[in-house]
């Protein structure tokens, strides 16, 4: 089989040999249309040369980091994004943000992987084998932040199972038995793992697990209003609620207070996240959160990504931050 030369590539693409050389060695100096045309010819003719596999991917990368988040209201994303963006900017990189939706997950990955990003951070998403393989084969470094994949090489998160467990245990220790769970869709690994921890605590305590008090819902205000109404319609109303996030907890607190309930005398609520707004003195939300802040978690994630990008520090890591209960004013003894 004859070897394919840059002359053949130039002829196939309809450009000069000089242009082919520039695309392969200095892609930042050519127009995107020209680059795409030449690279299409490279692939179609199966052109190869010493070093091309190394030169093309690195040279073609942009100074862009992509953040892929499971949802716009994900608490880990909300807490970590400002630090990720500011750190990347200090390194001379911009940050593109993409949010998952059931109907466009594959499109999101396809868009990101075809845009020559330098690296990626995945926040609160579930990866399957097929997507993980595509990302790995794309040779784009990525770090999972509070995301779920069993064989992840670079992963950082909080112990979400322990978070759900601690929240439920705190209410059980306060003698609550009629405890409800309110959380978002279980496709989000944070919601799923916190829910599993909640269930584990109730099972260990041999507390009755009632299906109608295990609420999986969208987390917008209208959906949570319906959740509140459904809980109020139960014959045995909950005396306490574990909310999968502080944001859910605060919205439920608002509904109960508008209805004349006294917090925590009439209803106790525990959130998860230890968010800044939950810590506010006007709210005083009892919550489970990382012993370290989410902002620091975001900083560690983006710093480790840049260590891979700029220092070639590609050793595997799996960081799992411990959580603790922050007791404030929204839980009373039953």
Residue pairs with C-beta under 8 A, 6 or more apart in sequence:
4 45
4 46
4 47
4 48
5 47
6 17
6 20
6 21
6 24
6 47
6 49
7 17
8 45
8 47
9 20
9 38
9 41
9 42
9 45
9 47
10 16
10 17
10 19
10 20
12 41
12 44
12 45
13 19
13 20
13 37
13 38
13 40
13 41
14 37
15 34
15 37
15 38
19 30
19 34
19 38
20 38
22 29
22 30
23 30
23 34
23 35
23 38
23 39
24 38
24 42
24 49
24 52
24 55
24 56
24 59
25 55
25 59
26 59
27 35
27 56
27 59
27 60
28 59
30 38
35 60
39 56
41 47
57 139
60 116
61 116
61 117
61 118
62 115
62 116
62 117
62 118
63 92
63 93
63 94
63 118
64 93
64 94
64 95
64 96
64 115
64 116
64 117
64 118
65 84
65 88
65 93
65 94
65 95
65 96
65 117
65 118
65 119
65 120
65 121
65 302
65 305
66 95
66 96
66 97
66 98
66 112
66 115
66 117
66 119
66 120
66 121
67 77
67 81
67 84
67 95
67 96
67 97
67 98
67 120
67 121
67 122
67 123
68 98
68 99
68 100
68 108
68 109
68 112
68 120
68 121
68 122
68 123
68 125
69 77
69 81
69 97
69 98
69 99
69 100
69 122
69 123
69 124
69 125
70 77
70 99
70 100
70 123
70 124
70 125
70 126
70 147
70 187
70 188
70 189
70 190
71 77
71 99
71 100
71 124
71 184
71 188
71 219
72 99
73 219
73 220
73 247
74 123
74 124
74 188
74 190
75 190
75 245
75 246
75 247
75 272
75 273
75 275
75 294
76 123
76 124
76 145
76 146
76 158
76 190
76 294
76 297
77 123
77 124
79 273
79 275
79 293
79 294
79 295
79 297
79 298
80 123
80 145
80 294
80 295
80 297
80 298
80 301
81 97
81 123
81 298
82 295
82 298
83 295
83 296
83 298
83 299
83 302
84 95
84 121
84 298
84 299
84 301
84 302
85 95
87 299
87 302
87 303
87 306
88 94
88 95
88 302
88 306
89 95
91 306
91 310
93 118
96 112
96 115
96 117
98 108
98 111
98 112
99 108
100 108
100 125
102 187
105 131
106 131
109 131
109 134
109 135
112 120
113 134
113 135
113 138
113 140
117 140
118 140
118 141
118 309
119 140
119 141
119 142
119 143
119 305
119 306
119 308
119 309
120 135
120 140
120 141
120 142
120 143
121 142
121 143
121 145
121 301
121 302
121 305
122 142
122 143
122 144
122 145
122 147
123 145
123 146
123 147
124 145
124 146
124 147
124 188
124 189
124 190
125 144
125 147
125 148
125 188
125 189
126 147
126 148
126 149
126 187
126 188
126 189
127 135
127 144
127 147
127 148
127 149
127 152
132 149
132 151
132 152
135 142
141 154
141 305
141 308
141 309
141 314
142 154
142 305
143 154
143 155
143 156
143 301
143 304
143 305
143 308
144 152
144 154
144 155
144 156
144 157
145 156
145 157
145 297
145 298
145 301
146 156
146 157
146 158
146 160
146 189
146 190
146 297
147 155
147 157
147 189
148 189
148 192
148 193
149 155
152 318
153 316
154 304
154 305
154 308
154 316
154 317
155 317
155 318
155 319
156 297
156 300
156 301
156 304
156 317
156 319
156 321
157 297
157 319
157 320
157 321
158 290
158 297
158 320
158 321
158 322
158 323
159 320
159 321
159 322
159 323
160 189
160 190
160 193
160 194
160 197
161 193
161 194
161 196
161 197
161 200
162 197
162 322
162 323
163 193
163 194
163 197
163 272
163 288
163 289
163 323
164 193
164 194
164 195
164 196
164 197
164 198
164 199
164 200
164 201
164 242
164 244
164 272
164 288
165 197
165 198
165 200
165 201
166 197
166 201
166 288
166 323
166 324
166 325
167 194
167 197
167 198
167 201
167 242
167 270
167 271
167 272
167 288
167 325
168 179
168 197
168 198
168 201
168 202
168 242
169 201
169 205
170 270
170 286
170 288
170 325
170 327
170 331
171 179
171 240
171 242
171 268
171 270
171 331
172 179
172 201
172 202
172 205
172 207
174 240
174 268
174 331
174 332
174 333
174 334
175 333
175 334
176 239
176 240
176 268
176 334
177 207
177 208
177 239
177 334
178 210
178 213
178 236
178 237
178 238
178 239
178 240
179 202
179 207
179 213
179 238
179 239
179 240
179 241
179 242
180 213
180 214
180 215
180 231
180 238
180 240
180 241
180 242
181 195
181 198
181 213
181 214
181 215
181 241
181 242
181 244
182 215
182 217
182 224
182 227
182 241
182 242
182 243
182 244
182 248
182 252
183 191
183 194
183 195
183 215
183 216
183 217
183 243
183 244
183 245
183 248
184 191
184 216
184 217
184 218
184 219
184 244
184 245
184 248
185 191
185 216
185 218
186 192
186 195
186 216
190 244
191 216
191 244
194 244
194 272
195 214
195 216
195 244
198 242
199 209
202 208
202 209
203 209
210 236
212 230
212 234
213 231
213 234
213 238
215 227
215 230
215 231
217 223
217 224
217 226
217 227
219 245
219 247
219 248
221 251
224 248
224 251
224 252
224 255
225 255
227 252
228 252
228 255
228 256
231 237
231 238
231 241
232 259
238 267
239 267
239 268
239 334
240 267
240 268
240 269
240 270
240 331
240 334
241 249
241 252
241 267
241 268
241 269
241 270
242 269
242 270
242 272
243 249
243 252
243 269
243 270
243 271
243 272
244 272
245 271
245 272
245 273
245 275
246 271
246 272
246 273
246 274
246 275
246 277
246 278
246 285
246 287
247 271
247 273
247 275
247 277
248 271
249 269
249 270
249 271
249 272
249 278
249 285
249 287
249 330
250 271
250 277
250 278
250 283
250 285
252 269
253 263
253 269
253 283
253 285
253 330
256 263
256 266
256 267
256 269
257 263
261 267
263 269
263 329
263 330
264 329
264 330
264 331
264 332
265 332
268 286
268 330
268 331
268 332
268 334
269 285
269 286
269 330
269 331
270 285
270 286
270 287
270 288
270 330
270 331
271 278
271 285
271 286
271 287
271 288
272 287
272 288
272 289
273 287
273 288
273 289
273 294
274 287
274 288
274 289
274 290
274 326
275 287
275 289
277 283
278 285
278 287
279 285
279 287
279 326
279 328
283 330
284 328
284 329
284 330
285 328
285 329
285 330
286 325
286 326
286 327
286 328
286 329
286 330
286 331
287 325
287 326
287 328
288 323
288 324
288 325
288 326
289 323
289 324
289 326
290 297
290 321
290 322
290 323
290 324
291 321
291 322
291 323
291 324
292 321
297 321
300 319
304 313
304 317
307 313
308 314
